[in-house]
Amino acid sequence: MAVAATIAEFNPFHNGHAWFLRELRARTDAEHIIVLMSGDFTQRGEPAIIDRYARARMALLGGADIVLELPLVYACSSAEYYAAGAVAALQHLGVVDALGFGAETADPVILGEMAEMMSSAQAQEAYSEILKENLRMGRSYAAARAEALVRTVDCDQEKAAACLRGSNNILAMAYLTAMRQEGAKFDAVVMPRIGTAAHLDTGVPAQQNADIASATAIRQLLRLQTPEAARPYLPEFCMPVLEDYLINRPMASWGDFDDVLFLRLLEEEETVQYLDVTGDLSDAIRRNLQKYHSAEALIDTLRGRNRTEASVRRALLHILLRITGEEMADCRRQGWPGALRLLGFRREAQTLLHRLRRHCTVPIIGALSESRANMTEDPLFTQGIRAAMLYDRLTGQDPHGRFEERPVVL
């Protein structure tokens, strides 16, 4: 029984994702596909536009057999930690034969070569120091990162540029690096990203591959127009899920968290203890706090040549959710632990689910009402539940309903 896996956000699930799952199954000859999916907060440092259960339902309708939740501390972290936590989680499952992921580059060999060079702790430490030095010298983050990679692995500028061109390439390198460091027992399947970028100022996808648009473009389209406007870019089975969800709840955004973030920043004299918050960013937050209007306005003020918008979003999210740098250091020291939440499964995959429960070396949790012990024994799990309750409260859902909610079953 071949089992393939992928790591995703599906925010929301779209035609490109449906193609990816079909292609992954075909390339690996997999009988089952496991999706390790972010919960209510994403790697870009944002709340997901719809909650984990709605997105899990879309994934199951779109070809996934089992959907598990990636623990919060990894799900909203930078590429390195996101990939390390996710790859370790898949390794803990003990049943995965292949990990599939996308990349912008047409040459996955380059990604593998670069990842191999970056796999040692010595290389990562050197890269980090050179990156910091370049940023102190005033280089933009993109330029500083490219030069740091070139100097660390002794490669030519063109190869480095190819690896750093596009967020999927960066994640692909992070996955491959994590697989080498973890000693992963599954193969990597790198697939080219299909479709095209979007006109992000309007949210209107370009005409090439007209039924494929990025999740970023679709989110903008949904915010600017109506769900119906996104219909061409979503599988037909996604529309009822999206429409039913939006009957009683709006799509989530940073705007829902404006007041809570302001209160969190007011009560913290120092924020450097939180993951991804540097000393200069902490100082900049304090300087701008008296002028606070909204989370988005603060993000726009704080980003710049040395700070990407995504890194600022992640830092503020870590402050909001109380995710510290020490917690991430503990995760690394302890081998990236953490219970996995079962978000949904197809009935045909029950045999695989039983196999997972036998082989997985971390708990797999369904309904919280049946797993109260994990609320106290696993701090990462508890942290994820608290974040989910905050998400529910601020997006018009019942936060206490989480304790009775069961996995989606199709």
For each residue, the residues with C-beta under 8 A, 3 or more apart:
1: 31 32 351 352 355
2: 28 29 30 31 32 97 98
3: 30 31 32 33 34 95 96 97 98 352
4: 24 25 28 30 32 33 34 96 97 98 99 100 189
5: 33 34 35 36 90 93 96 98 99 100 186
6: 20 21 24 33 34 35 36 99 100 101
7: 35 36 37 70 83 86 90 99 101 175
8: 17 35 36 37 38 59
9: 37 38 42 43 48 55 215
10: 13 17 35 37 55 58 59 215
11: 38 42 48 49 50 55 215 219
12: 49 50 55 58 215 218 219 222 230 234 238 242
13: 10 17 18 55 58 59 62 234 235 238
14: 17 18 212 213 215 218 233 234 235 238
15: 18 19 195 211 212 213 233 234 235
16: 19 20 193 194 195 212 213 214
17: 8 10 13 14 20 21 59 62
18: 13 14 15 21 22 62 63 235
19: 15 16 22 23 194 212
20: 6 16 17 23 24 100 102 191
21: 6 17 18 24 25 33 62 63 64
22: 18 19 25 26 63
23: 19 20 26 27 191
24: 4 6 20 21 27 28 30 33 98 100 189 191
25: 4 21 22 28 29 30 33 63
26: 22 23 29
27: 23 24 100 189 191
28: 2 4 24 25 97 98 100 189
29: 2 25 26
30: 2 3 4 24 25 33 97 98
31: 1 2 3
32: 1 2 3 4 65 66 349 352
33: 3 4 5 6 21 24 25 30 63 64 65 66
34: 3 4 5 6 64 65 66 67 68 90 93 95 96 352
35: 5 6 7 8 10 59 64 66 67 68
36: 5 6 7 8 68 69 70 86 89 90 340
37: 7 8 9 10 52 55 56 59 67 68 69 70 343
38: 8 9 11 41 42 43 48 52 69 70 75 76
39: 48 52 69 70 72 75 341 384 387 388
40: 47 48 51 52 252 387 388 391
41: 38 45 46 47 48 72 75 76 317 321 387 391
42: 9 11 38 45 46 47 48 75 76
43: 9 38 75 76 77 78 79 82 314
44: 310 313 314
45: 41 42 76 310 311 312 313 314 315 316 317
46: 41 42 253 254 313 317
47: 40 41 42 252 253 254 256 257 391 395
48: 9 11 38 39 40 41 42 51 52 55 252
49: 11 12 219 222 251 252 253
50: 11 12 54 55 242 245 246 249 251 252
51: 40 48 54 55 245 252 391 392 395 397
52: 37 38 39 40 48 55 56 69 343 388
53: 56 57 343 344 405 408
54: 50 51 57 58 241 242 245
55: 9 10 11 12 13 37 48 50 51 52 58 59
56: 37 52 53 59 60 67 343 344 407 408
57: 53 54 60 61 241 344 408 410
58: 10 12 13 54 55 61 62 235 237 238 241
59: 8 10 13 17 35 37 55 56 62 63 64 67 344
60: 56 57 64 65 67 344 345 346 408 410
61: 57 58 235 237 238 241 410
62: 13 17 18 21 58 59 235 237 238
63: 18 21 22 25 33 59
64: 21 33 34 35 59 60 67 346
65: 32 33 34 60 345 346 348 349 352
66: 32 33 34 35 342 344 345 346 349 352 353 356
67: 34 35 37 56 59 60 64 342 343 344 345 408
68: 34 35 36 37 89 340 341 342 343 364
69: 36 37 38 39 52 75 340 341 342 343 384
70: 7 36 37 38 39 74 75 85 86 89 340
71: 74 75 85 89 338 339 340 380 381 384
72: 39 41 75 76 321 323 380 383 384 387
73: 76 77 81 85 323 327 328 331 338 380 383 384
74: 70 71 77 81 82 84 85 86 89 331 336 338
75: 38 39 41 42 43 69 70 71 72 82 85
76: 38 41 42 43 45 72 73 314 317 318 321 323
77: 43 73 74 80 81 82 85 275 276 314 328
78: 43 81 82 276 311 314
79: 43 82 83 170 171 173 174
80: 77 83 84 174 177 178
81: 73 74 77 78 84 85 328 331
82: 43 74 75 77 78 79 85 86 171 174
83: 7 79 80 86 87 171 174 175 177 178
84: 74 80 81 87 88 174 178 181 182 332 336
85: 70 71 73 74 75 77 81 82 88 89 331 336 338
86: 7 36 70 74 82 83 89 90 175 178
87: 83 84 90 91 99 175 178 179 182 184
88: 84 85 91 92 178 182 335 336
89: 36 68 70 71 74 85 86 92 93 336 338 340 362
90: 5 7 34 36 86 87 93 96 99 184 186
91: 87 88 94 96 182 183 184 185 186
92: 88 89 340 360 361 362
93: 5 34 89 90 96 356 359 360
94: 91 356 359 360 361
95: 3 34 352 355 356 359 360
96: 3 4 5 34 90 91 93 99 185 186
97: 2 3 4 28 30 186 187
98: 2 3 4 5 24 28 30 186 187 188 189
99: 4 5 6 7 87 90 96 175 179 184 186 187 188 189
100: 4 5 6 20 24 27 28 189 190 191
101: 6 7 168 171 172 175 188 189 190 191
102: 20 168 172 190 191 192 193
103: 108 111 166 168 169 172 190 191 192 193
104: 165 166 168 169 192 193
105: 108 110 111 162 163 165 166 169 172 192
106: 192
107: 110 111 162
108: 103 105 111 112 172 190
109: 112 113
110: 105 107 113 114 159 162 163
111: 103 105 107 108 114 115 163 169 172 173 176 190
112: 108 109 115 116 176 188
113: 109 110 116 117 159
114: 110 111 117 118 149 153 155 159 160 163 173
115: 111 112 118 119 173 176 177 180
116: 112 113 119 176 180
117: 113 114 123 152 153 154 155
118: 114 115 123 124 127 149 152 153 173 177
119: 115 116 123 177 180 181
120: 123 124
121: 124 125
122: 125 126
123: 117 118 119 120 126 127 152 153
124: 118 120 121 127 128
125: 121 122 128 129
126: 122 123 129 130 151 152
127: 118 123 124 130 131 148 149 152
128: 124 125 131 132
129: 125 126 132 133
130: 126 127 133 134 147 148 151 152
131: 127 128 134 135 144 145 148
132: 128 129 135 136
133: 129 130 136 137
134: 130 131 137 139 143 144 145 147 148
135: 131 132 138 139 141 144 306
136: 132 133
137: 133 134 144
138: 135 305 306
139: 134 135 143 144 147 305 306
140: 143 144 305 306
141: 135 144 145 305 306 307 308 311
142: 145 146 164
143: 134 139 140 146 147
144: 131 134 135 137 139 140 141 147 148 306
145: 131 134 141 142 148 149 164
146: 142 143 149 150 157 160 161 164
147: 130 134 139 143 144 150 151
148: 127 130 131 134 144 145 151 152
149: 114 118 127 145 146 152 153 155 160 163 164
150: 146 147 153 154 155 156 157 160
151: 126 130 147 148 154
152: 117 118 123 126 127 130 148 149
153: 114 117 118 123 149 150 160
154: 117 150 151
155: 114 117 149 150 159 160
156: 150 159 160
157: 146 150 160 161
158: 161 162
159: 110 113 114 155 156 162 163
160: 114 146 149 150 153 155 156 157 163 164
161: 146 157 158 164 165
162: 105 107 110 158 159 165 169
163: 105 110 111 114 149 159 160 169 170 173
164: 142 145 146 149 160 161 169 170
165: 104 105 161 162 169
166: 103 104 105 169 170 193
167: 170 171
168: 101 102 103 104 171 172 193
169: 103 104 105 111 162 163 164 165 166 172 173
170: 79 163 164 166 167 173 174
171: 79 82 83 101 167 168 174 175
172: 101 102 103 105 108 111 168 169 175 176 190
173: 79 111 114 115 118 163 169 170 176 177
174: 79 80 82 83 84 170 171 177 178
175: 7 83 86 87 99 101 171 172 178 179 188
176: 111 112 115 116 172 173 179 180 188
177: 80 83 115 118 119 173 174 180 181
178: 80 83 84 86 87 88 174 175 181 182 184
179: 87 99 175 176 182 184 186 188
180: 115 116 119 176 177 183 184
181: 84 119 177 178
182: 84 87 88 91 178 179
183: 91 180
184: 87 90 91 99 178 179 180
185: 91 96
186: 5 90 91 96 97 98 99 179
187: 97 98 99
188: 98 99 101 112 175 176 179
189: 4 24 27 28 98 99 100 101
190: 100 101 102 103 108 111 172
191: 20 23 24 27 100 101 102 103
192: 102 103 104 105 106
193: 16 102 103 104 166 168
194: 16 19 209 212
195: 15 16 208 209 212 213 214
196: 205 206 208 209 212 213
197: 200 206 214 217
198: 203 204 205 206 213 214 216 217 220
199: 202 203 204 205 206 217
200: 197 203 216 217 220
201:
202: 199 220 224
203: 198 199 200 217 218 219 220 221 223 224 225
204: 198 199 217 221
205: 196 198 199 210 212 213 214 217 221 233
206: 196 197 198 199
207: 210
208: 195 196
209: 194 195 196 212
210: 205 207 232
211: 15 232 233
212: 14 15 16 19 194 195 196 205 209 233
213: 14 15 16 195 196 198 205 217 218 221 233
214: 16 195 197 198 205 217 218
215: 9 10 11 12 14 218 219
216: 198 200 219 220
217: 197 198 199 200 203 204 205 213 214 220 221 233
218: 12 14 203 213 214 215 221 222 230 233 234
219: 11 12 49 203 215 216 222 223
220: 198 200 202 203 216 217 223 224
221: 203 204 205 213 217 218 224 225 229 230 233
222: 12 49 218 219 225 226 227 229 230 251
223: 203 219 220 251 253
224: 202 203 220 221 229
225: 203 221 222 228 229 230
226: 222 229
227: 222 230 231 239 242 243 246
228: 225 231
229: 221 222 224 225 226
230: 12 218 221 222 225 227 233 234 242
231: 227 228 234 239
232: 210 211
233: 14 15 205 211 212 213 217 218 221 230
234: 12 13 14 15 218 230 231 238 239 242
235: 13 14 15 18 58 61 62 238
236: 239
237: 58 61 62 240 241
238: 12 13 14 58 61 62 234 235 241 242
239: 227 231 234 236 242 243
240: 237 243 244
241: 54 57 58 61 237 238 244 245
242: 12 50 54 227 230 234 238 239 245 246
243: 227 239 240 246 247
244: 240 241 247
245: 50 51 54 241 242 248 249
246: 50 227 242 243 249 250 251
247: 243 244
248: 245 396
249: 50 245 246 395 396 397
250: 246 395 396
251: 49 50 222 223 246
252: 40 47 48 49 50 51 256 391 394 395
253: 46 47 49 223 256
254: 46 47 257 258 294 295 296 299 313
255: 258 294 295 296
256: 47 252 253 394 395
257: 47 254 260 261 295 320 390 394
258: 254 255 261 262 294 295
259: 262 263
260: 257 263 264 320 390 394
261: 257 258 264 265 295 298 316 319 320
262: 258 259 265 266 292
263: 259 260 266 267
264: 260 261 267 268 319 320
265: 261 262 268 271 285 289 292 319
266: 262 263 289
267: 263 264
268: 264 265 271 319
269:
270: 273 282
271: 265 268 274 277 281 282 285 319
272: 277 278 279 282
273: 270 277 324 325 326
274: 271 277 315 318 319 322 323 324 325
275: 77 314 315 318 323 324 325 327 328
276: 77 78 311 314 315 318 325
277: 271 272 273 274 281 282 285 315 318 319 325
278: 272 281 282
279: 272 282 283
280: 283 284
281: 271 277 278 284 285 302 307 312 315
282: 270 271 272 277 278 279 285 286
283: 279 280 286 287
284: 280 281 287 288 301 302
285: 265 271 277 281 282 288 289 298 302
286: 282 283 289
287: 283 284
288: 284 285 291 292 298 301 302
289: 265 266 285 286 292
290:
291: 288 301
292: 262 265 288 289 297 298
293: 297 298
294: 254 255 258 297 298
295: 254 255 257 258 261 298 299 316
296: 254 255 299 300
297: 292 293 294 300 301
298: 261 285 288 292 293 294 295 301 302 316
299: 254 295 296 302 303 309 312 313 316
300: 296 297 303
301: 284 288 291 297 298
302: 281 284 285 288 298 299 307 312
303: 299 300 307 308 309 312
304: 307
305: 138 139 140 141
306: 135 138 139 140 141 144
307: 141 281 302 303 304 311 312
308: 141 303 311 312
309: 299 303 312 313
310: 44 45 313 314
311: 45 78 141 276 307 308 314 315
312: 45 281 299 302 303 307 308 309 315 316
313: 44 45 46 254 299 309 310 316 317
314: 43 44 45 76 77 78 275 276 310 311 317 318
315: 45 274 275 276 277 281 311 312 318 319
316: 45 261 295 298 299 312 313 319 320
317: 41 45 46 76 313 314 320 321 323
318: 76 274 275 276 277 314 315 321 322 323 324
319: 261 264 265 268 271 274 277 315 316 322
320: 257 260 261 264 316 317
321: 41 72 76 317 318 383 386 387 390
322: 274 318 319 383
323: 72 73 76 274 275 317 318 327 328 383
324: 273 274 275 318 327 328
325: 273 274 275 276 277 328 329
326: 273 329 330
327: 73 275 323 324 330 331 379 380 383
328: 73 77 81 275 323 324 325 331 332
329: 325 326 332 333
330: 326 327 333 334
331: 73 74 81 85 327 328 334 336 337 338 380
332: 84 328 329 336
333: 329 330
334: 330 331 337
335: 88
336: 74 84 85 88 89 331 332
337: 331 334 362 380
338: 71 73 74 85 89 331 362 378 380 381
339: 71 362 363 364 365 374 378 380 381
340: 36 68 69 70 71 89 92 360 362 363 364 365
341: 39 68 69 364 365 366 381 384
342: 66 67 68 69 345 353 364 365 366 407
343: 37 52 53 56 67 68 69 407 408
344: 53 56 57 59 60 66 67 407 408 409 410
345: 60 65 66 67 342 349 350 353 407 408 409 410
346: 60 64 65 66 349 409 410
347: 350 409 410
348: 65
349: 32 65 66 345 346 352 353
350: 345 347 353 354
351: 1 354 355
352: 1 3 32 34 65 66 95 349 355 356
353: 66 342 345 349 350 356 357
354: 350 351 357 358
355: 1 95 351 352 358 359
356: 66 93 94 95 352 353 359 360 364
357: 353 354 360 364
358: 354 355
359: 93 94 95 355 356
360: 92 93 94 95 340 356 357 363 364
361: 92 94
362: 89 92 337 338 339 340
363: 339 340 360 371 374 378
364: 68 339 340 341 342 356 357 360
365: 339 340 341 342 368 370 371 374 381
366: 341 342 370 371 406 407
367: 370 371 403 404 405 406 407
368: 365 371 372 375 385 402 403 404 405
369: 372 403 404
370: 365 366 367
371: 363 365 366 367 368 374 375
372: 368 369 375 376
373: 376 377
374: 339 363 365 371 377 378 381 382
375: 368 371 372 378 381 382 385
376: 372 373 382
377: 373 374
378: 338 339 363 374 375 381 382
379: 327 382 383
380: 71 72 73 327 331 337 338 339 383 384
381: 71 338 339 341 365 374 375 378 384 385
382: 374 375 376 378 379 385 386
383: 72 73 321 322 323 327 379 380 386 387
384: 39 69 71 72 73 341 380 381 387 388
385: 368 375 381 382 388 389 402
386: 321 382 383 389 390
387: 39 40 41 72 321 383 384 390 391
388: 39 40 52 384 385 391 392 399 402
389: 385 386 392 393 399 400 402
390: 257 260 321 386 387 393 394 399
391: 40 41 47 51 252 387 388 394 395 397
392: 51 388 389 395 397 398 399 401 402
393: 389 390 397 399
394: 252 256 257 260 390 391
395: 47 51 249 250 252 256 391 392
396: 248 249 250
397: 51 249 391 392 393 401
398: 392 401
399: 388 389 390 392 393 402
400: 389 403
401: 392 397 398 404 405
402: 368 385 388 389 392 399 405
403: 367 368 369 400
404: 367 368 369 401
405: 53 367 368 401 402
406: 366 367 409
407: 56 342 343 344 345 366 367
408: 53 56 57 60 67 343 344 345
409: 344 345 346 347 406
410: 57 60 61 344 345 346 347
